[in-house]
């Protein structure tokens, strides 16, 4: 009898546990309030007449899919692979390759294995990819975020990036609308509209990104200011989490990032602070604080470069993807955190950027971009990279800073008013 009662009690406990688990799952599912932000309608190139049967691709990644940065590249390559009908034997993806001689050795291994096109995804890979390109002149090499293809002028080496500053600007508009909502509701005053930004390094790529995000917010919330905390690493979850917490402690009421882990978004969800992430949606993990995320979609470039390789034609030395090519994209929005009217405003801004009626780095607009209180009518940028970081190219004309037009990788490195850098040792 006691045995039967025990069995019955265990059964009841199991059923209760199962029911509780289902309720919990349903609650979590109900918390995911996703609002669609329709992607830009891209006119896709036609690759149907290209024979991809003999091409072989190698891709070198700094980290693996646990890094949102590397995962974005890997997802882009897999999308290109599926679109072009490449087999798994035709695409070799290697992960965890440091920014040192290991990159050169791996590039050589891939070339020796028959790869026709070899790509690397991290800034510090560039010199090693150039060395490999010189060693294997019949193989095409390409590198993301690099700066030297136009000065090295090798027939088989190229750089690629995208106008992600436009995506960050749009995400910044979403942030500014959220700040306005907080001001209108009395949660903060206009003077308290301070954002925080977790940045990896003090490189032009990061500076261009946080400045464009700030300017997007400023375009709709003129009183906004921003603090930037650097981590000295592209991927350090603890450092990014601590940086976000430090910014929140400094009364930053909204946080964004140019870093590759969930450290900052998790800190925001824990503190109930609105967050704009990077390289993908964090909505499932952060349903109450996620607003939107921008990212580069690398699939259009991979399809283009692979097709050029197959056809035996040159790959552009500095390829810059745009909203129009489907290379700059934004996620759906988090309905719990976004401000009312955000979708409509973001669509308007995106259309303006595509049409050229909106410029991210608009130097003609009054009180939009100033340095030490003065308008910016001229700016020399370091476009032709050298050891001395010499400023060599005038990049302001026709009322705006011409980002990513003289090379694909960003070179906007100005420190504009309204943004405070908390640590610059990185």
Secondary structure per residue as TSV (DSSP state, phi and psi in degrees):
chain	resnum	aa	ss	phi	psi
A	1	X	-	360.0	-46.7
A	2	X	H	-60.8	-37.5
A	3	X	H	-64.7	-42.1
A	4	X	H	-65.1	-41.6
A	5	X	H	-63.1	-38.5
A	6	X	H	-64.2	-44.3
A	7	X	H	-62.1	-42.7
A	8	X	H	-62.8	-41.4
A	9	X	H	-64.3	-42.8
A	10	X	H	-61.4	-42.4
A	11	X	H	-62.0	-42.8
A	12	X	H	-62.1	-43.9
A	13	X	H	-61.9	-42.3
A	14	X	H	-63.9	-44.1
A	15	X	H	-63.0	-43.7
A	16	X	H	-62.0	-41.2
A	17	X	H	-64.0	-42.4
A	18	X	H	-62.8	-44.5
A	19	X	H	-62.9	-41.3
A	20	X	H	-62.4	-40.8
A	21	X	H	-63.1	-41.1
A	22	X	H	-65.7	-40.5
A	23	X	H	-62.5	-43.9
A	24	X	H	-61.4	-43.3
A	25	X	H	-62.7	-42.3
A	26	X	H	-63.5	-37.6
A	27	X	H	-63.5	-45.6
A	28	X	H	-62.0	-41.4
A	29	X	H	-63.2	-41.4
A	30	X	H	-65.4	-27.6
A	31	X	H	-71.2	-20.2
A	32	X	-	-80.6	95.0
A	33	X	-	-103.4	91.7
A	34	X	E	-99.1	131.0
A	35	X	E	-113.6	127.6
A	36	X	-	-71.7	134.4
A	37	X	-	-118.6	100.5
A	38	X	-	-59.7	133.4
A	39	X	-	-66.3	155.7
A	40	X	-	-65.8	138.7
A	41	X	-	-78.2	98.0
A	42	X	-	-88.8	137.5
A	43	X	-	-86.7	97.2
A	44	X	-	-69.8	135.4
A	45	X	-	-62.5	153.3
A	46	X	-	-99.1	111.3
A	47	X	-	-107.1	14.9
A	48	X	T	-64.0	-26.3
A	49	X	T	-90.1	5.3
A	50	X	-	-98.4	132.7
A	51	X	-	-89.6	107.1
A	52	X	-	-96.5	12.2
A	53	X	T	-67.5	-26.1
A	54	X	T	-108.2	-2.5
A	55	X	-	-75.9	148.5
A	56	X	-	-135.6	131.0
A	57	X	E	-114.7	139.7
A	58	X	E	-121.1	136.9
A	59	X	E	-130.7	128.2
A	60	X	E	-107.0	123.1
A	61	X	-	-117.4	141.4
A	62	X	S	-66.2	-46.3
A	63	X	S	-119.3	-153.7
A	64	X	-	-123.7	-161.4
A	65	X	T	-70.5	-7.6
A	66	X	T	-73.0	-19.6
A	67	X	S	-90.8	125.6
A	68	X	H	-61.3	-31.1
A	69	X	H	-64.2	-54.7
A	70	X	H	-67.6	-37.2
A	71	X	H	-59.4	-36.4
A	72	X	H	-62.9	-40.7
A	73	X	H	-67.5	-45.6
A	74	X	H	-61.1	-43.7
A	75	X	H	-62.3	-39.3
A	76	X	H	-63.6	-41.4
A	77	X	H	-66.7	-40.8
A	78	X	H	-65.1	-36.9
A	79	X	H	-65.0	-42.7
A	80	X	H	-64.8	-41.2
A	81	X	H	-57.4	-47.0
A	82	X	H	-65.6	-41.2
A	83	X	H	-66.6	-34.2
A	84	X	H	-94.3	-2.6
A	85	X	T	71.9	33.1
A	86	X	-	-83.6	142.8
A	87	X	-	-80.4	167.0
A	88	X	G	-64.0	-28.8
A	89	X	G	-69.9	-18.9
A	90	X	G	-90.2	-8.1
A	91	X	E	-129.3	114.7
A	92	X	E	-111.6	117.0
A	93	X	E	-111.2	120.1
A	94	X	E	-113.2	136.4
A	95	X	-	-119.3	164.1
A	96	X	-	71.3	34.7
A	97	X	-	-99.5	112.6
A	98	X	-	-65.6	167.9
A	99	X	S	-87.5	59.2
A	100	X	S	-145.9	-157.4
A	101	X	H	-61.3	-21.6
A	102	X	H	-58.5	-33.7
A	103	X	H	-66.3	-45.4
A	104	X	H	-60.6	-46.4
A	105	X	H	-62.0	-41.6
A	106	X	H	-68.1	-39.5
A	107	X	H	-61.6	-40.3
A	108	X	H	-65.0	-41.5
A	109	X	H	-60.2	-43.5
A	110	X	H	-65.8	-39.8
A	111	X	H	-63.9	-42.5
A	112	X	H	-66.0	-26.7
A	113	X	T	-81.9	-0.8
A	114	X	T	104.2	9.1
A	115	X	-	-68.7	134.2
A	116	X	S	-90.9	-28.9
A	117	X	E	-134.3	124.7
A	118	X	E	-126.4	130.9
A	119	X	E	-126.1	142.0
A	120	X	E	-126.6	148.4
A	121	X	-	-107.6	-4.5
A	122	X	S	-120.6	147.4
A	123	X	G	-51.4	-45.4
A	124	X	G	-73.1	-4.6
A	125	X	G	-78.0	-15.5
A	126	X	H	-58.5	-51.8
A	127	X	H	-59.8	-33.8
A	128	X	H	-74.8	-32.5
A	129	X	H	-69.9	-37.6
A	130	X	H	-64.0	-42.2
A	131	X	H	-60.6	-42.6
A	132	X	H	-67.3	-38.2
A	133	X	H	-62.1	-36.9
A	134	X	H	-69.7	-31.8
A	135	X	H	-78.1	-25.8
A	136	X	-	-129.1	76.6
A	137	X	T	-66.1	-15.8
A	138	X	T	-93.5	2.4
A	139	X	S	-110.3	138.9
A	140	X	E	-88.7	130.9
A	141	X	E	-118.7	141.3
A	142	X	E	-140.9	152.3
A	143	X	E	-143.5	132.4
A	144	X	E	-84.0	140.5
A	145	X	T	73.0	3.2
A	146	X	-	-75.5	167.0
A	147	X	-	-127.5	-0.9
A	148	X	-	-110.7	-1.8
A	149	X	H	-61.3	-39.8
A	150	X	H	-74.4	-21.1
A	151	X	H	-96.6	-31.2
A	152	X	H	-69.4	-37.4
A	153	X	-	54.4	46.9
A	154	X	-	-88.8	140.3
A	155	X	T	-65.5	-22.4
A	156	X	T	-116.1	19.4
A	157	X	E	-131.3	134.8
A	158	X	E	-144.2	160.3
A	159	X	E	-112.9	155.8
A	160	X	E	-145.8	144.0
A	161	X	E	-156.8	-167.5
A	162	X	E	-146.9	163.6
A	163	X	-	-80.2	56.8
A	164	X	H	-64.6	-18.5
A	165	X	H	-59.4	-28.1
A	166	X	H	-70.7	-39.2
A	167	X	H	-65.5	-40.3
A	168	X	H	-67.6	-35.3
A	169	X	H	-61.7	-46.2
A	170	X	H	-61.8	-43.5
A	171	X	H	-62.5	-34.8
A	172	X	H	-65.3	-35.1
A	173	X	H	-61.1	-43.2
A	174	X	H	-59.6	-39.6
A	175	X	H	-65.1	-43.1
A	176	X	H	-63.2	-38.3
A	177	X	H	-63.8	-37.3
A	178	X	H	-65.2	-41.7
A	179	X	H	-60.7	-43.3
A	180	X	H	-59.9	-40.7
A	181	X	H	-62.4	-41.1
A	182	X	H	-66.5	-36.4
A	183	X	H	-68.2	-46.7
A	184	X	H	-64.6	-31.3
A	185	X	T	-82.3	-7.9
A	186	X	T	85.8	5.6
A	187	X	S	-68.0	-36.5
A	188	X	S	-138.0	165.4
A	189	X	-	-94.2	168.7
A	190	X	G	-60.0	-35.8
A	191	X	G	-70.2	-18.1
A	192	X	G	-95.8	10.2
A	193	X	-	-80.1	72.6
A	194	X	E	-112.5	125.4
A	195	X	E	-97.9	159.9
A	196	X	E	-119.8	151.3
A	197	X	E	-139.0	125.4
A	198	X	E	-94.4	112.8
A	199	X	E	-112.5	149.2
A	200	X	S	-77.7	-56.9
A	201	X	-	-136.5	167.3
A	202	X	S	-90.7	40.3
A	203	X	S	-83.2	160.4
A	204	X	H	-57.4	-37.4
A	205	X	H	-57.3	-43.8
A	206	X	H	-73.5	-41.2
A	207	X	H	-62.0	-45.2
A	208	X	H	-58.4	-41.4
A	209	X	H	-67.4	-49.0
A	210	X	H	-72.1	-30.0
A	211	X	H	-69.6	-43.0
A	212	X	H	-65.2	-37.6
A	213	X	H	-62.1	-45.8
A	214	X	H	-61.4	-43.9
A	215	X	H	-66.0	-34.6
A	216	X	H	-60.9	-45.3
A	217	X	H	-64.2	-41.6
A	218	X	H	-66.0	-27.9
A	219	X	T	-64.4	-21.5
A	220	X	T	-119.1	-17.3
A	221	X	-	-131.2	85.0
A	222	X	T	-59.9	-22.6
A	223	X	T	-86.9	-0.1
A	224	X	-	-65.6	143.7
A	225	X	E	-128.3	171.7
A	226	X	E	-151.2	136.8
A	227	X	E	-102.8	141.2
A	228	X	E	-119.9	127.3
A	229	X	E	-115.2	123.6
A	230	X	E	-95.6	152.9
A	231	X	-	-112.5	-21.2
A	232	X	S	75.8	21.6
A	233	X	-	-159.4	143.1
A	234	X	S	-73.3	-29.4
A	235	X	S	-143.3	97.6
A	236	X	-	-150.2	96.9
A	237	X	H	-60.6	-40.0
A	238	X	H	-66.1	-46.9
A	239	X	H	-63.4	-39.2
A	240	X	H	-69.9	-37.7
A	241	X	H	-64.5	-45.8
A	242	X	H	-65.5	-37.2
A	243	X	H	-63.8	-43.5
A	244	X	H	-62.9	-42.4
A	245	X	H	-63.8	-38.5
A	246	X	H	-64.8	-38.5
A	247	X	H	-67.7	-40.7
A	248	X	H	-63.1	-38.9
A	249	X	H	-65.5	-21.7
A	250	X	T	-91.1	16.7
A	251	X	T	71.4	27.4
A	252	X	-	-76.7	127.0
A	253	X	S	-100.4	0.1
A	254	X	E	-155.1	140.1
A	255	X	E	-125.2	140.4
A	256	X	E	-131.5	-176.8
A	257	X	E	-159.1	155.0
A	258	X	E	-130.1	77.1
A	259	X	S	-157.5	165.9
A	260	X	S	-110.2	6.6
A	261	X	S	-114.4	-179.4
A	262	X	S	-87.3	8.8
A	263	X	H	-57.1	-51.7
A	264	X	H	-69.7	-47.8
A	265	X	H	-57.5	-40.2
A	266	X	H	-65.1	-38.7
A	267	X	H	-63.5	-38.1
A	268	X	H	-68.1	-42.1
A	269	X	H	-63.9	-40.2
A	270	X	H	-63.3	-37.8
A	271	X	H	-92.4	-7.6
A	272	X	T	72.1	33.0
A	273	X	-	-105.5	128.7
A	274	X	E	-56.4	145.3
A	275	X	E	-137.7	137.9
A	276	X	E	-113.2	115.1
A	277	X	E	-94.4	-171.8
A	278	X	E	-140.8	143.2
A	279	X	S	73.4	11.0
A	280	X	S	152.9	158.2
A	281	X	-	-68.1	139.3
A	282	X	-	-113.0	22.6
A	283	X	T	-60.3	-41.9
A	284	X	T	-65.4	-37.9
A	285	X	T	-83.0	-26.6
A	286	X	-	-132.9	63.9
A	287	X	T	-66.4	-23.7
A	288	X	T	-93.0	-15.0
A	289	X	T	-123.1	-17.3
A	290	X	E	-69.6	129.0
A	291	X	E	-102.7	-59.9
A	292	X	E	-164.5	166.0
A	293	X	E	-141.7	145.0
A	294	X	E	-112.0	157.5
A	295	X	E	-160.6	163.3
A	296	X	E	-89.3	128.4
A	297	X	-	-92.9	110.4
A	298	X	-	-84.5	-8.8
A	299	X	H	-57.5	-44.8
A	300	X	H	-58.2	-39.6
A	301	X	H	-68.0	-44.7
A	302	X	H	-60.1	-42.7
A	303	X	H	-62.0	-44.9
A	304	X	H	-61.0	-51.1
A	305	X	H	-66.3	-38.4
A	306	X	H	-67.1	-41.4
A	307	X	H	-63.5	-41.8
A	308	X	H	-62.2	-39.0
A	309	X	H	-62.7	-46.9
A	310	X	H	-62.4	-40.6
A	311	X	H	-78.7	-7.0
A	312	X	T	72.1	24.8
A	313	X	-	-107.2	159.3
A	314	X	-	-68.7	143.9
A	315	X	-	-92.7	135.4
A	316	X	-	-52.4	135.3
A	317	X	S	-58.3	-43.0
A	318	X	E	-131.2	95.8
A	319	X	E	-92.6	125.0
A	320	X	E	-119.4	110.1
A	321	X	E	-74.8	155.8
A	322	X	-	-135.8	-178.3
A	323	X	T	-60.0	-41.1
A	324	X	T	-65.9	-30.0
A	325	X	T	-86.7	-1.1
A	326	X	T	80.1	15.3
A	327	X	-	-92.2	-21.6
A	328	X	E	-112.8	112.6
A	329	X	E	-131.4	159.4
A	330	X	E	-126.9	151.1
A	331	X	-	-80.2	172.6
A	332	X	-	-63.0	167.1
A	333	X	E	-101.2	156.1
A	334	X	E	-84.8	111.6
A	335	X	T	-66.5	-23.4
A	336	X	T	-74.9	-26.1
A	337	X	T	-109.0	-27.0
A	338	X	S	-68.5	154.8
A	339	X	-	-83.1	154.3
A	340	X	T	-62.2	141.0
A	341	X	T	83.6	4.9
A	342	X	H	-66.0	-44.8
A	343	X	H	-58.7	-46.3
A	344	X	H	-62.5	-43.0
A	345	X	H	-68.3	-41.3
A	346	X	H	-65.1	-37.9
A	347	X	H	-62.6	-42.8
A	348	X	H	-60.9	-45.3
A	349	X	H	-67.2	-43.2
A	350	X	H	-60.2	-42.2
A	351	X	H	-62.9	-37.3
A	352	X	H	-67.1	-38.8
A	353	X	H	-65.5	-43.5
A	354	X	H	-63.8	-40.8
A	355	X	H	-75.6	-16.2
A	356	X	T	85.9	6.0
A	357	X	S	-81.6	-16.4
A	358	X	S	-116.4	130.4
A	359	X	-	-115.2	130.3
A	360	X	T	-60.1	-52.5
A	361	X	T	-99.7	66.7
A	362	X	B	-79.1	110.3
A	363	X	S	-93.6	-7.3
A	364	X	S	-86.6	-29.0
A	365	X	S	-68.0	131.9
A	366	X	T	-63.2	135.2
A	367	X	T	56.8	27.6
A	368	X	T	-97.9	-56.2
A	369	X	S	-119.3	116.1
A	370	X	E	-133.4	151.6
A	371	X	E	-125.3	117.1
A	372	X	T	54.1	39.1
A	373	X	T	84.0	-4.6
A	374	X	E	-107.9	146.3
A	375	X	E	-65.8	156.9
A	376	X	-	-105.2	104.8
A	377	X	S	-101.7	-12.7
A	378	X	-	-153.3	144.6
A	379	X	-	-155.8	127.6
A	380	X	E	-96.0	127.6
A	381	X	E	-113.9	155.6
A	382	X	-	-87.5	88.6
A	383	X	-	-92.3	-44.9
A	384	X	S	-89.6	90.2
A	385	X	-	-55.7	131.2
A	386	X	-	-142.2	173.0
A	387	X	T	-63.6	-26.6
A	388	X	T	-92.9	1.2
A	389	X	-	51.9	45.4
A	390	X	-	-67.5	133.5
A	391	X	-	-76.3	116.9
A	392	X	-	-126.3	-8.8
A	393	X	E	-136.4	129.2
A	394	X	E	-74.8	125.3
A	395	X	-	-121.8	1.9
A	396	X	E	-107.7	122.5
A	397	X	E	-161.4	158.6
A	398	X	T	54.5	28.5
A	399	X	T	84.6	15.4
A	400	X	E	-158.5	159.1
A	401	X	E	-82.1	123.2
A	402	X	-	-87.1	78.0
A	403	X	T	-72.5	138.9
A	404	X	T	58.0	25.6
A	405	X	S	-101.1	-26.4
A	406	X	S	-94.1	-18.4
A	407	X	S	-158.3	165.7
A	408	X	S	-74.5	-38.9
A	409	X	S	-72.7	144.4
A	410	X	-	-61.1	147.8
A	411	X	-	-134.5	8.2
A	412	X	-	-70.0	114.1
A	413	X	-	-132.1	20.6
A	414	X	-	-77.0	143.9
A	415	X	-	-99.1	100.1
A	416	X	-	-90.6	162.1
A	417	X	T	-65.5	147.3
A	418	X	T	100.3	-14.6
A	419	X	E	-116.1	126.8
A	420	X	E	-110.6	125.1
A	421	X	E	-93.3	122.1
A	422	X	S	-84.5	-27.3
A	423	X	-	-152.9	129.2
A	424	X	-	-119.5	18.0
A	425	X	-	-71.6	-14.2
A	426	X	-	-96.3	360.0
